[in-house]
Amino acid sequence: MFFLGAPLSVAVCGGLFLGGGLLILRYADELYRMFGNASAVIGAGMLVAGSGIEIVDRLRDDSGLWLLLLGAGISAMFAWRFIKGYARLRFAYGSALLMGMGMHLVGLYLTADQLDLAGWPMPFVHLYATDVLVTLGALLDIRFITALAIAPFAQMLDTGTGYFHAAYIFYSPEYTLSILQLSVLMGLCYWAIHRGNDMVKRQAGVLLIMGFIVANLCALVGSLWGDVVGSHLWGPQGQRWEYTGDWTAYWDAVEAFEAQAFVISEHVYSLVWAAVLAGLIIFATLKNHRGLFNTGMTFAGIHAYTQMFETFYDEPLADVIGGLAAIPLAFGLWRLNNAWFKSVRIGAIV
């Protein structure tokens, strides 16, 4: 790619490599399968990367839509061959499908940016990306892809991560509503685990765990700050630009909204989160859901440590106790895993 230089040359060369690799896989002996797969995968990467860069370079403001459509076309073609084609070509077809879908999703968000989409249309964009990733993960039976679907799903209510100088952060402006949203997802996954085949159980299981992790992170934020439900969706905090330069009016609007909004204090959040964690840990133990049990226990420890340091942040003894307690807690969790989860049935969350 470096020596070819021009994106179009990279794309053309990649297409030739892809075609050659598929021919080797189709007609050559088993001995040459490695060369066929290597040629096909490298060629697909060059084709997608080269054509994508060429489109962005030449079409500029319209590039998002073209990437969206071209990625959809590539994905549809290789999905068809992945399902209907020869078994020995499935790895190459699946790799090309994955790259085409990557182009499709890049085009999706680039189009949204170029059209200046904001507000209510964006949750539907994130929901579509979630559906694409879940479908792709199920088709290829790759749980890592399914797990990635939690990112656009959480972004429907702007829950996500961010970076500023020397700090990586998790943020959730509407954590109560995000927890409810993620609870619906976890309920659907749990339903699928007990009604689907082994592939569905694997995919639903990992997505359930990812939803549980993000929901607990939202609860952690709530246990520290409490929540004014809806403040960033239909309250003044979601329309700060309307008060530019007039902070007195902005804070007056915030106080007026909070006076009539549903407010959950950080103390209530802490107690409810602890109770829910306890219930889910007991449930996971009885149902032999090892992944759910370990995730729940991990966040129970995080919750306990957070509250301890929030309460006794100025006491050096709290640091000593916290550090020493971590060792027996880790040992105890390891022993519980060995004692309670010696065998895991097919489809259990692991």
Salt bridges, closest charged atoms under 4 A:
GLU30 OE1 - ARG33 NH2 3.16
GLU54 OE2 - ARG58 NE 2.26
ASP57 OD1 - ARG60 NH2 3.71
ASP141 OD2 - ARG202 NH2 2.49
GLU174 OE2 - HIS232 ND1 3.98
GLU266 OE2 - HIS267 NE2 3.97
